[in-house]
Amino acid sequence: MIRTVIIEDQTAVREMVAQVVRLDPELEVVGEVGDGHEACEACLRLKPDFVILDVMLPGLNGTEVLRRFSRQLHDTRVLVFSGYEDPMLLRELLEAGAHGFVGKNAPLSELKRGINVVSRGGSYFGPEIARILREVMTGPMLGQRSALGLLTSREREILQLIAESYSTKEIASKLGISVKTAENHRTNLMRKLDLHDVASITRFAIEQGLIQAPPRPLG
């Protein structure tokens, strides 16, 4: 059996993906997680053969989750299933170790195809994703570094938490570090990115696909 972990913060989507996985008699769902930090812990504990990964997760985004568990789980296959298809994000996911990507706007048949191919050791990118990747790898973006690349892993983590409206004290408690250390990380990341307030950090996090933009008010 191919032991599978599903990482997706939306319960309905996670349950749908689990149902699709269970249609394959060779796949076994051993974990379903909706939080970035919990996802890292679950993968390191369960050591799955195959992971289906969303990008926008609370606490820790999917790219960082992948970076962290792939350092130890070299043989784990990873299919990204996300509605966020930014070219630089796709590049970062590939560099972090993703083996495939299916957009959430794709038909269900494409998700099934991606699951089947990646879980068995192949690579799969839907037609639209493949087009974007070709542009990324051959166009002027080649060699450019995402602004996120300027940050350490801890700074990226704290940036996302700031954008999710956690205070410095709450961030320190959540990460098990001192308030002073959290403040230092916050100061460093703002300097590196030339951001000067929470609003600009939040806008940056949305642009980078770390968090979702708040819904527009009706009316």
C-alpha positions in Angstrom: 0.0 0.0 0.0 1.1 3.6 -0.8 0.7 5.5 2.5 -0.8 8.9 1.8 -1.1 12.1 3.8 -3.4 14.9 2.7 -2.6 18.4 3.7 -5.4 20.9 3.0 -6.9 23.5 5.3 -10.4 23.5 3.8 -12.3 20.6 5.3 -14.7 20.0 2.4 -11.8 20.0 -0.1 -9.7 17.7 2.1 -12.6 15.2 2.4 -13.1 15.3 -1.4 -9.5 14.6 -2.0 -9.5 11.8 0.5 -12.5 10.2 -1.3 -10.6 10.4 -4.6 -7.5 8.8 -3.1 -9.6 5.9 -1.6 -10.9 5.0 -5.1 -7.4 3.7 -5.8 -7.0 0.3 -4.1 -3.2 0.7 -3.8 -3.5 4.0 -1.9 -4.1 4.3 1.9 -4.9 7.6 3.6 -2.9 7.5 6.9 -3.3 11.2 7.7 -5.4 14.3 7.0 -4.1 17.7 8.2 -5.2 21.3 7.9 -2.4 23.3 9.6 1.1 23.9 8.4 2.9 23.1 11.6 0.8 20.1 12.2 1.5 19.0 8.7 5.3 19.0 9.3 4.8 17.0 12.5 2.5 14.5 10.8 4.8 13.8 7.9 7.8 13.3 10.0 5.9 11.0 12.4 4.0 9.0 9.7 6.7 9.0 7.0 4.2 8.7 4.2 5.1 7.5 0.7 2.9 10.1 -0.9 1.7 13.6 0.1 -1.0 15.8 -1.5 -0.1 19.3 -0.5 -2.0 22.6 -0.5 0.0 25.8 -0.6 -2.0 28.2 1.5 -2.0 26.8 5.0 -2.4 28.5 8.4 0.7 28.9 10.5 3.2 27.7 7.8 2.7 27.8 4.0 2.9 24.7 1.9 6.3 25.6 0.3 7.9 25.9 3.7 6.2 22.7 4.9 7.6 20.9 1.9 11.1 22.3 2.5 11.1 21.1 6.1 9.9 17.5 5.7 11.7 16.8 2.4 15.0 17.2 4.2 14.4 14.0 6.0 11.9 12.2 3.8 13.8 12.0 0.5 11.7 9.3 -1.0 8.3 10.8 -0.3 6.4 11.8 -3.5 4.6 15.1 -3.4 1.7 16.4 -5.5 0.8 20.0 -5.0 -3.0 20.7 -5.3 -3.5 24.5 -5.1 -5.6 27.3 -6.6 -2.6 29.6 -6.4 -0.5 29.3 -9.6 2.0 32.1 -9.5 5.1 31.4 -11.7 7.7 32.1 -9.0 5.7 30.0 -6.5 5.8 27.1 -8.9 9.6 27.5 -9.3 10.0 27.5 -5.5 7.9 24.4 -5.1 10.0 22.6 -7.7 13.2 23.6 -5.9 11.7 22.5 -2.6 11.0 19.0 -4.0 7.5 18.9 -5.5 7.0 16.2 -8.1 3.7 17.4 -9.6 1.2 20.2 -9.5 -2.6 20.2 -10.3 -4.6 23.5 -10.1 -7.8 23.5 -8.2 -9.6 24.9 -11.3 -8.6 21.7 -13.2 -11.2 19.0 -13.9 -11.4 16.2 -11.3 -10.0 13.8 -13.9 -6.7 15.7 -13.9 -6.4 15.4 -10.1 -7.0 11.7 -10.4 -4.3 11.5 -13.1 -1.9 13.5 -11.0 -2.4 11.3 -8.0 -2.0 8.1 -10.1 1.2 9.3 -11.8 3.0 11.0 -8.9 2.2 8.4 -6.3 3.8 5.7 -8.5 7.1 7.6 -8.9 6.4 9.9 -11.9 6.0 13.6 -12.4 2.8 15.3 -13.5 1.9 18.9 -14.3 -1.4 19.8 -15.9 -1.3 21.5 -19.3 -1.7 25.0 -18.0 0.8 24.5 -15.2 3.3 23.0 -17.7 2.9 26.1 -19.9 3.6 28.4 -16.9 6.6 26.3 -16.0 8.1 26.5 -19.5 7.9 30.3 -19.3 9.5 30.3 -15.8 12.3 28.1 -16.8 13.1 29.8 -20.2 12.0 33.3 -19.8 13.5 36.4 -18.1 12.6 35.0 -14.7 15.4 32.5 -14.9 18.0 33.3 -12.4 15.9 35.8 -10.6 15.3 35.3 -6.9 12.0 35.6 -5.2 11.9 38.2 -2.5 11.1 35.4 0.0 14.5 34.0 -0.9 16.1 36.8 1.1 14.6 35.5 4.3 15.6 32.6 6.6 13.1 29.8 7.2 12.3 31.3 10.6 11.8 34.8 9.1 9.4 33.4 6.5 7.5 31.7 9.3 7.2 34.8 11.4 6.3 36.9 8.3 3.3 34.7 7.7 2.2 34.8 11.4 2.4 38.6 11.4 0.2 38.7 8.3 -2.2 36.3 10.1 -2.5 39.0 12.8 -0.5 37.4 15.5 1.2 39.8 17.9 4.9 39.5 18.6 4.1 38.0 22.1 1.8 35.5 20.5 4.3 34.5 17.9 7.0 34.0 20.5 4.7 31.7 22.5 3.6 29.8 19.4 7.1 29.2 18.2 8.6 28.6 21.7 11.1 31.5 21.4 11.6 34.6 23.5 9.8 37.9 22.7 13.1 39.5 22.1 14.1 36.9 19.5 10.7 37.3 17.8 11.2 41.0 17.7 14.7 40.6 16.2 13.4 38.3 13.5 10.6 40.8 12.8 13.0 43.7 12.5 15.3 41.7 10.2 12.6 40.6 7.8 11.1 44.1 7.5 14.6 45.5 6.8 15.4 42.8 4.2 12.0 43.4 2.4 11.9 47.1 2.9 8.5 46.8 4.6 7.6 49.2 7.4 4.2 48.2 8.9 1.8 45.3 9.3 -0.3 46.4 6.4 2.6 46.2 3.9 3.7 42.8 5.4 0.1 41.6 4.9 0.0 42.8 1.3 3.4 41.2 0.6 2.2 37.9 2.1 -0.9 37.9 -0.1 1.2 38.7 -3.2 3.5 35.8 -2.4 0.7 33.3 -1.9 1.3 32.9 1.9 -2.2 33.9 2.9 -5.4 34.5 1.1 -6.8 38.0 0.5 -9.8 38.7 2.7 -13.1 38.4 0.9 -14.6 41.6 -0.5 -17.6 42.9 1.3 -20.9 42.4 -0.4 -23.0 45.2 -1.8 
